[in-house]
Amino acid sequence: MIPSSALHALRRLFAVLFAAFMLLPLAVVLVASFTNESFVRFPPQSFGLRWYWEALSNKAFVDGFLFSIQVAAAVAIVSGVLGVTAALVVARTPFAGRDAIVNLLMMPLALPHIVLALALIQFFGTLALATSPYALVVGHVLITSPYVMRLTMTSLFGLDRQFERASASLGASDWTTFRLVTLPLIAPGVVAGVMFAFLLSFDEVTISLFTAMPGRTTLPAEVFNFASQGSDPVITAVSGLMIIVAGLFVVLVEASFGALRLIANENR
């Protein structure tokens, strides 16, 4: 029998090694992006910000970045509203077939994104909206709202209902109780879900490629199109900027809400 302390240490070691394995490619890209050479190699022989300035002066990349931020923000808001609403219904209303409904709502996570993209093109094509912001946002919401729902459900199942009953006993309405009691208590789960929705939308390539509007694409789609035309160190600089922005966003949210600790508990 292995002592529980040894098992805990092994689990932590495995988690650290697994995280290092997953983050190593990002670290390689990030280091390789700080080069002044005319081709990509690791490690760089000459460090500098040459290609970062090149990326920031490229109008296509700047426009793609701004468009990605707008789309990701819209997707995060819509996914937050839909995910929290679905989580409240599923967690607080027992009904026949509830597990089937949950599995149906979580199904987009199990489907390849290219399948969703083709389905969206066919659906919005019948509405003459195949290449429009609506198709793009709906496609991103399909793959992000399950994260919001799942993490919000985790917070709701761990919530002590006595707080809500106390609020109701003092005369508060259902909306007041939700706004002043329930929502602050489940905020880490909601924030974690919305954070994932924003980052996943910002980084999504496949659906963006299929549903992008002519002449206006997201940054990941623009990078994919640029990379398909040849190899250029500016791609590593753009990728490095995306890694830095995502990392700073995660650190800021974690420092403010401790959202990642909730994700860790949800995965136990």
C-alpha positions in Angstrom: 0.0 0.0 0.0 1.4 3.3 -1.1 1.1 6.1 1.6 -1.4 8.8 0.7 1.3 11.5 1.0 3.4 9.6 -1.6 0.4 9.3 -3.9 -0.3 13.0 -3.5 3.3 13.8 -4.4 3.2 11.5 -7.4 0.1 13.2 -8.6 1.6 16.6 -8.3 4.7 15.5 -10.1 2.7 14.0 -12.9 0.7 17.2 -13.2 3.9 19.3 -13.3 5.5 17.0 -16.0 2.3 16.9 -18.0 1.9 20.7 -17.9 5.6 21.1 -18.9 5.1 18.7 -21.8 2.0 20.7 -23.0 3.6 24.1 -22.6 7.0 23.2 -24.1 5.9 23.9 -27.7 4.6 27.3 -26.7 7.9 28.1 -25.0 9.8 27.1 -28.1 7.7 29.3 -30.3 7.9 32.2 -27.9 11.7 32.0 -27.7 12.1 31.5 -31.4 10.0 34.6 -32.0 12.6 36.9 -30.5 15.0 36.7 -33.4 16.6 39.2 -35.8 17.4 36.5 -38.4 15.6 36.1 -41.7 14.6 32.5 -40.9 13.3 30.6 -38.0 15.5 28.4 -35.9 15.8 27.4 -32.3 17.6 28.7 -30.4 18.0 32.0 -32.2 21.5 33.1 -32.8 20.5 36.8 -32.6 17.8 38.1 -30.3 15.7 41.1 -31.0 12.2 42.5 -31.7 12.6 42.9 -35.5 9.7 40.6 -36.4 7.5 41.9 -33.7 7.7 45.4 -35.2 7.1 43.9 -38.6 4.0 42.1 -37.3 2.7 45.3 -35.6 3.1 47.3 -38.8 1.2 44.7 -40.9 -2.3 46.1 -41.4 -3.8 42.6 -42.0 -2.5 41.3 -38.7 -3.6 44.4 -36.7 -7.1 44.3 -38.3 -7.3 40.6 -37.7 -6.3 41.1 -34.0 -8.9 43.8 -33.4 -11.6 41.8 -35.2 -10.7 38.7 -33.1 -11.0 40.7 -29.9 -14.5 42.0 -31.0 -15.7 38.5 -31.9 -14.3 36.9 -28.8 -15.9 39.6 -26.6 -19.3 39.0 -28.2 -18.9 35.2 -28.0 -17.9 35.5 -24.3 -21.0 37.5 -23.5 -23.4 35.3 -25.4 -21.8 32.1 -24.1 -21.9 33.5 -20.5 -25.6 34.3 -20.7 -26.5 31.0 -22.4 -24.2 28.8 -20.3 -25.2 30.3 -16.9 -28.9 30.0 -17.8 -28.6 26.4 -18.9 -26.6 25.6 -15.8 -29.2 27.1 -13.5 -32.0 25.1 -15.2 -30.1 21.9 -15.2 -28.7 22.2 -11.7 -31.9 23.5 -10.0 -34.7 21.9 -11.9 -34.9 18.1 -11.7 -36.9 16.7 -14.6 -37.0 13.5 -16.7 -34.3 13.3 -19.3 -32.1 15.9 -17.6 -28.9 13.8 -18.2 -29.8 13.5 -21.9 -30.2 17.2 -22.1 -26.9 17.8 -20.5 -25.2 15.3 -22.9 -26.9 17.1 -25.8 -25.7 20.5 -24.7 -22.1 19.2 -24.2 -22.1 17.3 -27.6 -20.3 20.1 -29.5 -17.2 19.4 -27.5 -17.0 15.9 -28.9 -17.6 16.9 -32.6 -14.7 17.9 -34.9 -14.7 21.6 -35.5 -14.7 21.0 -39.3 -18.0 19.1 -39.0 -19.5 22.0 -37.1 -18.1 24.4 -39.7 -19.6 22.5 -42.6 -23.0 22.2 -40.9 -22.9 26.0 -40.2 -22.2 26.8 -43.8 -25.1 24.6 -45.0 -27.5 26.1 -42.4 -26.6 29.7 -42.9 -26.3 29.2 -46.6 -30.0 28.5 -46.8 -30.5 31.9 -45.1 -28.0 33.6 -47.4 -25.8 34.3 -44.3 -23.0 31.8 -44.9 -20.2 34.3 -44.7 -21.5 36.8 -42.1 -20.7 37.8 -38.5 -23.7 35.8 -37.3 -22.4 32.5 -38.6 -19.0 33.2 -37.1 -20.3 34.1 -33.7 -22.8 31.2 -33.6 -20.1 28.8 -34.5 -17.8 30.0 -31.8 -20.7 30.0 -29.2 -21.4 26.4 -30.0 -18.0 25.3 -28.9 -17.6 27.7 -26.0 -20.9 27.8 -24.2 -20.6 24.1 -22.9 -17.5 25.3 -20.9 -19.5 28.0 -19.3 -22.3 25.7 -18.5 -20.1 22.9 -17.1 -18.0 25.2 -14.8 -21.1 27.1 -13.6 -22.8 23.8 -12.8 -19.7 22.8 -10.7 -20.1 26.0 -8.7 -23.8 25.5 -8.3 -23.5 21.9 -7.0 -21.0 23.1 -4.4 -23.2 26.0 -3.3 -24.8 25.9 0.1 -28.5 26.6 -0.5 -28.9 27.9 3.0 -27.7 31.3 1.8 -30.4 31.5 -0.8 -33.1 30.3 1.7 -31.9 33.0 4.2 -32.2 35.7 1.5 -35.7 34.5 0.5 -36.8 34.4 4.2 -35.8 38.1 4.5 -38.2 39.0 1.7 -35.8 39.1 -1.3 -37.2 38.3 -4.7 -35.8 35.5 -6.8 -34.0 38.0 -9.0 -32.5 39.9 -6.0 -31.4 36.6 -4.4 -29.7 35.6 -7.7 -28.1 39.0 -8.2 -26.8 39.6 -4.7 -26.3 36.1 -3.3 -26.1 33.3 -5.9 -24.1 35.1 -8.6 -21.3 36.4 -6.3 -21.0 32.9 -4.8 -20.7 31.2 -8.2 -18.6 34.0 -9.7 -15.4 31.9 -10.0 -17.2 29.3 -12.1 -18.9 31.9 -14.3 -15.6 33.8 -14.7 -13.7 30.6 -15.5 -16.2 29.7 -18.1 -16.3 33.1 -19.7 -12.5 33.2 -19.7 -12.4 29.9 -21.5 -15.0 31.1 -24.0 -13.0 34.3 -24.8 -9.7 32.5 -25.2 -11.2 29.6 -27.3 -12.9 32.1 -29.5 -9.8 34.2 -29.9 -7.8 31.1 -30.8 -10.3 29.3 -33.0 -9.1 28.6 -36.6 -11.3 26.0 -38.3 -14.7 27.6 -37.9 -13.2 31.1 -38.5 -11.8 29.9 -41.9 -15.1 28.5 -43.1 -17.4 31.3 -41.8 -15.2 34.4 -42.2 -16.4 37.3 -44.2 -14.6 38.2 -47.5 -11.9 40.7 -46.7 -12.3 40.4 -42.9 -10.9 37.5 -41.0 -9.8 36.8 -37.4 -6.2 36.8 -36.5 -5.8 32.9 -36.3 -7.3 32.6 -39.8 -5.1 35.4 -41.1 -2.0 33.6 -39.7 -3.1 30.4 -41.3 -3.6 32.0 -44.7 -0.3 33.8 -44.4 1.6 30.6 -43.3 0.1 28.6 -46.2 1.9 31.0 -48.6 5.4 30.3 -47.2 7.6 30.4 -44.2 8.3 33.8 -42.6 9.6 34.6 -39.0 6.8 37.2 -38.7 4.4 34.2 -38.1 6.4 33.3 -35.0 6.2 36.9 -33.8 2.4 37.0 -34.3 2.1 33.6 -32.5 4.3 35.0 -29.7 2.0 38.0 -29.3 -1.0 35.7 -29.1 0.7 33.6 -26.4 1.6 36.6 -24.4 -1.9 38.1 -24.6 -3.5 34.8 -23.6 -1.0 34.3 -20.7 -1.5 37.8 -19.3 -5.3 37.4 -19.6 -5.2 34.1 -17.6 -2.9 35.5 -15.0 -5.1 38.6 -14.5 -8.3 36.6 -14.2 -6.6 34.1 -11.8 -5.2 36.9 -9.6 -8.7 38.5 -9.5 -11.0 35.5 -9.1 -8.9 32.3 -8.5 -10.8 30.7 -11.4 -8.1 28.2 -12.2 -8.4 26.6 -8.8 -12.1 25.9 -9.5 -11.1 24.2 -12.8 -8.5 22.1 -10.9 -11.2 21.0 -8.4 -13.7 20.3 -11.2 -11.2 17.9 -12.8 -10.6 15.9 -9.7 
